[in-house]
Amino acid sequence: MKKKWTMLAATTVVAALITGCGNTAEETKGDTAEKQTTAEEKVIQDQLGRDVTVPGKVESIAVGGILPYFSTWYVATNSTKEVVGLHPNAYNAAENSILADMSPDILKADTSFIKNGEVNVEELMKINPQLYFENSQNQKSIDKLEDAGVSVVALSAIDVAAAEPLATFNSWLKVTSDITGTTERTDMFLEKGKKVQAELDEKLDGIKEKDKPRALILYQHSDKSIMVGGKNFFSNQWLNATGAYDVTAEEVTGTKEVNMEQIYKWNPDIIYITNFSTTQPEDLTNNVSEGQDWSQVKAVQAGNVYKIPLGIYRWFPPSGDAPLMLEWMAQKNHPELFDYDMKKEITDYYSEFYDYDVTEEQVENILHPSSDAAKQ
C-alpha cells in the first residue's frame, strides 16, 4: 500500500451549500472573519453566529459532542496530529476505520475528558487544547467550557441536517477553512457532491412515489430498544436523495423509539442499519434479538438488510465520503438504474480526494464495517 500527498492549487472557498440554494442563515454562519486581531490570532464566526478568537496556527484541538468533526479536520488539513482529544464514541469509530491507517495520529487522541457522556473540565485541562469543537445544541457544555476559559467553536448538526448531510459537511469544511486557511479540498468536495446528486436526479426523474422502495433506517438498535430516524434527520435526506420512500416520515421527526408492532405496520422493503448500532444484517435475518421477531418483515424476508459503510468516518452522518454514500444507497434502492462498481468508486475516490491508495482488504472493511466501531 502506498500513500501519497500532492498539494492542490488553492481555490476560492464556495459558500453555497450542496443544494445550490441562495445564501441562508445556515450558509452565512462560519463566514470568513471580518477582522484580524494580531498576526498570531484571528477572529472567525462559529455556527451559533459567535465571534471566536483562534490562534493563527492551530496545533491542538479536542472534539466533544459533535462526533464526526475530527474527520472534517482531516479532510481539510490532511492531518490528525492536532486532534489531542476525542469523544470516546468517536474514537471507537476512528479506531475501526481506514482513517487509523491513513492518519494514525488519530489513535493518540485522549478520551478521558468525557465522563458519563459529559465533558470533565479538569481532565480536559490536562490535555489543554487550543480549541474545543462542540455541538451547537449542547449549550450546557459550551457555557461550562467558556466559564473555564476554553475557546469553543460551536457547529450545527441537527439544524443543518434538515437540509442535507453534504451541505452540513461542507459548512463544517468552511468553518475549518476559516480557522486553518486550508481550502484545497472544499471546492472539490462541493463539486463532486453536486455531480453525483445530479446523476442520481437524472436517473430517478419520473419515478412515481408508488414505485419507490419503502425503506427504513435503524439509527440505534439492541435487544431492548429500536430507534429510527425520520424527518429533519439524516435518515430522511439520504432516502429522499437516493430514490426511496421513507416509511417513517409521516410519523417521526428526528429520532424516535418504536416497537415491533410499528415495524410491522411500516413493513419496509429495505432496512439500513447505521454504525451507531452494533447490530449487523445477519442479526435481523437470524432473529437473534430476544423479544423481536424480524422474520415477518418484508425486507428481512427478501434479504434486503444492509449495514451502512464506514470509511474515514461513518457514512450516515456528515463525512468526507458523502458522495460515495449517495452512490451506494442509490444502487441498493434501484439496482436496475445504477450499475456502480462500488469497489472501484471507493478506490478512485480515495485516490482523488485523499491521495491514498486503498487495498482490497480496506475496501472490504469500508463496505462491511465491524460492530466494534459502534461500541459505547
C-alpha positions in Angstrom: 0.0 0.0 0.0 1.4 3.4 -0.9 0.4 6.7 0.5 0.9 9.9 -1.4 0.1 13.6 -1.0 0.4 16.3 -3.6 -0.6 19.9 -2.9 -3.5 21.0 -5.0 -3.7 24.6 -6.3 -5.6 26.8 -3.8 -9.1 27.5 -4.8 -11.7 30.0 -3.7 -14.0 28.7 -1.0 -17.5 28.3 -2.3 -20.1 29.5 0.3 -23.1 27.9 -1.4 -24.3 24.7 0.1 -24.6 21.5 -1.9 -28.3 22.2 -2.6 -27.2 25.2 -4.8 -29.7 27.5 -3.0 -29.0 31.1 -2.3 -27.5 32.3 0.9 -29.4 31.3 4.1 -28.7 31.9 7.7 -27.0 28.5 7.9 -24.8 29.3 4.9 -23.6 32.5 6.3 -22.7 31.1 9.7 -19.0 30.4 9.7 -18.2 33.1 7.0 -14.7 34.4 6.8 -13.7 36.5 9.8 -14.5 40.2 9.4 -11.4 41.3 11.3 -8.0 40.3 12.4 -6.6 40.8 15.9 -2.9 40.2 15.7 -0.5 38.2 13.5 -0.9 35.4 16.0 -4.7 35.4 16.3 -7.8 35.9 14.2 -11.5 36.0 14.7 -13.8 33.6 13.0 -17.5 33.1 13.3 -18.9 29.7 14.5 -22.3 28.3 13.6 -24.0 30.0 16.5 -23.0 33.3 14.9 -20.5 34.0 17.7 -17.1 35.6 17.2 -14.4 33.2 18.3 -10.7 34.2 18.6 -8.5 31.4 17.3 -4.7 31.1 17.1 -3.0 31.9 13.8 -1.7 28.4 13.8 -3.8 25.8 15.5 -1.7 22.9 16.9 -4.2 21.2 19.3 -8.0 20.6 19.2 -10.4 18.5 21.1 -13.8 17.2 19.7 -16.7 16.7 22.0 -20.3 16.1 21.2 -20.0 16.9 17.5 -18.7 13.4 17.0 -17.9 13.4 13.2 -16.0 16.6 13.2 -12.5 15.1 13.6 -12.8 13.6 10.1 -13.7 17.0 8.8 -10.5 18.4 10.2 -8.6 15.6 8.4 -10.3 16.3 5.1 -9.5 20.0 5.3 -5.9 19.7 6.6 -4.7 16.2 5.7 -3.7 15.8 9.3 -5.0 14.5 12.6 -1.9 15.2 14.8 -3.7 18.3 16.0 -6.6 16.2 17.4 -5.4 15.7 21.0 -8.8 14.9 22.5 -11.7 12.9 21.1 -15.1 11.8 22.4 -14.9 8.0 23.2 -17.7 7.1 20.8 -15.9 9.0 18.0 -12.6 7.3 19.0 -14.3 3.8 18.6 -15.3 4.8 15.0 -11.8 6.1 14.2 -10.0 3.1 15.7 -12.1 0.8 13.5 -11.9 2.9 10.3 -9.5 3.3 7.5 -8.5 6.7 8.9 -6.5 4.8 11.5 -4.3 3.6 8.6 -4.3 6.8 6.7 -3.5 9.1 9.7 -2.5 7.0 12.7 -2.0 10.1 14.8 -5.8 10.0 15.5 -5.1 7.0 17.7 -3.1 9.2 20.1 -6.1 11.3 21.0 -7.1 11.3 24.7 -10.7 10.3 25.6 -10.6 10.7 29.4 -12.2 14.2 29.4 -15.6 12.7 28.6 -17.2 11.2 31.7 -20.7 9.7 31.6 -21.4 11.5 28.4 -20.4 14.9 29.7 -17.2 17.0 29.4 -15.0 17.0 32.5 -13.2 20.3 32.5 -10.4 19.2 34.9 -9.5 16.3 32.6 -9.7 18.5 29.6 -7.3 21.0 31.0 -4.7 18.2 31.3 -4.5 18.0 27.5 -5.0 21.7 27.1 -6.4 22.1 23.6 -6.3 25.5 21.9 -9.9 24.9 20.5 -12.8 22.7 21.6 -15.4 21.8 19.0 -18.9 21.2 20.3 -22.5 20.6 19.1 -24.3 23.9 18.9 -27.3 22.4 20.7 -25.2 21.5 23.8 -25.4 24.9 25.4 -24.7 23.5 28.8 -21.2 22.2 27.8 -20.5 25.4 25.8 -21.2 27.6 28.8 -19.3 25.4 31.2 -16.2 25.3 29.0 -16.3 29.1 28.3 -16.6 29.7 32.0 -13.4 27.7 32.4 -11.6 29.8 29.7 -11.7 27.2 26.9 -12.2 28.6 23.4 -15.3 26.8 22.0 -16.3 26.5 18.3 -19.9 25.5 18.0 -21.0 23.6 15.0 -24.6 22.8 13.9 -25.7 19.3 13.3 -29.4 18.6 13.5 -30.4 22.1 12.4 -28.4 21.8 9.2 -29.4 18.2 8.8 -32.9 19.3 7.8 -31.1 20.4 4.6 -28.7 17.5 3.8 -25.6 15.8 5.1 -23.5 17.0 2.2 -24.4 20.6 3.0 -23.7 20.1 6.7 -20.3 18.7 5.9 -19.5 21.5 3.5 -20.5 24.0 6.1 -18.1 22.4 8.6 -15.3 22.4 6.0 -16.0 26.2 5.5 -15.5 26.9 9.2 -12.4 24.8 9.3 -11.0 26.6 6.3 -11.6 29.9 8.1 -9.7 28.6 11.1 -6.8 26.9 9.3 -6.6 28.7 5.9 -6.7 25.4 4.1 -9.1 25.4 1.2 -7.8 22.8 -1.3 -10.5 20.2 -0.9 -13.5 22.3 -0.2 -14.4 23.1 -3.8 -13.5 19.5 -4.8 -16.0 18.1 -2.3 -18.7 20.6 -3.3 -18.4 19.9 -7.0 -18.2 16.1 -6.5 -21.4 16.1 -4.4 -23.3 18.2 -6.9 -22.2 16.0 -9.7 -23.2 12.7 -8.0 -26.6 14.2 -6.9 -27.3 15.4 -10.5 -26.5 12.0 -11.9 -29.0 10.5 -9.4 -31.7 13.0 -10.0 -31.5 12.5 -13.8 -31.9 8.7 -13.5 -34.6 9.0 -10.8 -36.6 11.6 -12.6 -40.1 10.4 -13.4 -40.2 7.5 -10.9 -43.6 7.6 -9.2 -43.9 7.5 -5.4 -45.6 4.2 -5.5 -42.7 2.6 -7.4 -40.1 3.7 -4.9 -38.9 1.1 -2.4 -40.2 1.6 1.1 -37.2 2.0 3.3 -36.3 2.3 6.9 -33.1 3.3 8.7 -32.4 1.8 12.1 -30.4 4.5 13.8 -29.8 2.6 17.0 -30.8 -1.0 17.8 -30.4 -3.5 20.5 -32.5 -6.3 22.2 -34.0 -3.6 24.4 -34.5 -0.7 22.0 -35.4 0.1 18.4 -34.6 3.7 17.4 -35.4 5.0 14.0 -34.8 8.3 12.2 -37.5 10.4 10.5 -38.0 13.9 9.1 -35.4 16.6 9.9 -32.8 14.0 10.4 -30.1 12.5 8.1 -32.3 9.4 7.5 -34.9 11.2 5.6 -32.5 13.1 3.5 -30.5 10.1 2.4 -33.6 8.2 1.5 -35.1 11.0 -0.4 -31.9 11.8 -2.3 -31.5 8.2 -3.4 -35.0 7.4 -4.6 -36.5 5.6 -1.6 -39.8 6.3 0.2 -39.1 6.9 3.9 -41.7 4.9 5.8 -41.2 6.9 9.0 -41.6 10.4 7.5 -45.3 10.8 8.3 -44.9 9.8 11.9 -41.4 10.5 13.1 -39.5 13.8 13.4 -35.8 13.5 14.4 -35.4 10.1 16.2 -37.9 8.0 18.0 -38.0 4.7 19.9 -40.6 2.3 18.4 -41.8 -1.2 18.9 -42.1 -4.2 16.6 -45.8 -3.5 16.0 -44.8 -0.3 14.4 -42.2 -2.0 12.3 -44.8 -4.5 11.1 -47.1 -1.6 10.3 -44.4 0.1 8.2 -43.2 -3.3 6.7 -40.3 -1.8 4.8 -38.8 -3.3 1.6 -35.3 -2.3 2.7 -33.7 -1.8 6.1 -30.5 0.1 6.6 -28.5 -0.1 9.9 -26.2 2.7 10.9 -22.8 2.4 12.6 -24.2 3.9 15.8 -25.5 0.4 16.4 -23.5 -2.9 16.8 -26.3 -4.8 15.0 -25.4 -6.4 11.8 -27.8 -7.5 9.0 -27.4 -11.2 9.9 -28.7 -10.3 13.4 -32.0 -9.4 11.9 -32.1 -12.2 9.3 -31.2 -14.8 12.0 -33.7 -13.3 14.5 -31.1 -13.1 17.3 -32.8 -10.2 19.2 -34.8 -11.5 22.1 -38.4 -10.4 22.0 -38.2 -9.2 18.4 -39.4 -11.3 15.5 -38.0 -9.7 12.4 -38.9 -12.7 10.2 -42.3 -11.2 9.4 -40.7 -8.0 7.9 -40.6 -7.9 4.1 -37.0 -6.5 4.0 -35.8 -9.4 6.1 -37.6 -12.0 4.1 -36.1 -10.6 0.9 -32.6 -10.3 2.3 -32.6 -6.5 1.8 -30.9 -5.6 5.1 -27.7 -3.6 4.8 -25.1 -2.2 7.1 -24.2 1.4 6.2 -20.5 1.6 5.3 -17.7 3.3 7.4 -14.8 5.0 5.6 -12.8 7.8 7.1 -15.9 8.1 9.3 -19.4 6.6 9.5 -21.3 7.3 6.2 -24.6 8.0 7.9 -23.8 11.5 9.4 -21.8 14.1 7.5 -18.5 12.9 6.3 -15.9 13.3 3.5 -17.3 10.2 1.9 -20.8 11.6 1.5 -20.7 11.4 -2.4 -19.9 7.6 -2.0 -22.9 7.2 0.4 -25.2 8.6 -2.3 -23.9 6.2 -4.9 -24.0 3.2 -2.5 -27.6 3.8 -1.3 -28.9 4.7 -4.7 -27.7 1.4 -6.0 -29.3 -0.5 -3.2 -32.6 1.3 -3.7 -32.6 1.0 -7.5 -30.1 -1.7 -8.7 -31.8 -1.6 -12.1 -30.8 2.0 -12.6 -27.4 2.3 -11.0 -24.5 0.0 -12.0 -21.8 1.5 -9.9 -18.8 -0.8 -9.1 -18.6 0.5 -5.5 -15.1 -1.1 -5.0 -13.8 0.9 -7.9 -15.8 4.0 -6.9 -14.2 3.9 -3.4 -10.7 3.2 -4.8 -10.9 6.1 -7.3 -12.4 8.5 -4.7 -9.8 7.8 -2.1 -7.0 8.3 -4.7 -8.5 11.6 -6.0 -9.7 13.2 -2.7 -7.3 11.8 -0.1 -4.3 10.9 -2.3 -4.4 7.5 -0.7 -4.2 4.1 -2.4 -6.6 1.7 -0.7 -6.1 -2.1 -0.6 -8.8 -4.6 -1.5 -9.0 -5.6 2.2 -9.5 -1.9 3.2 -12.3 -1.6 0.7 -14.0 -4.7 2.1 -13.7 -3.3 5.6 -15.3 0.0 4.4 -18.2 -1.8 2.8 -18.6 -4.3 5.7 -17.7 -2.5 8.9 -17.1 -4.1 12.2 -19.6 -3.9 15.1 -16.7 -2.7 17.2 -17.0 0.8 15.7 -20.3 1.3 17.4 -19.4 0.1 20.9 -20.0 2.8 23.5 
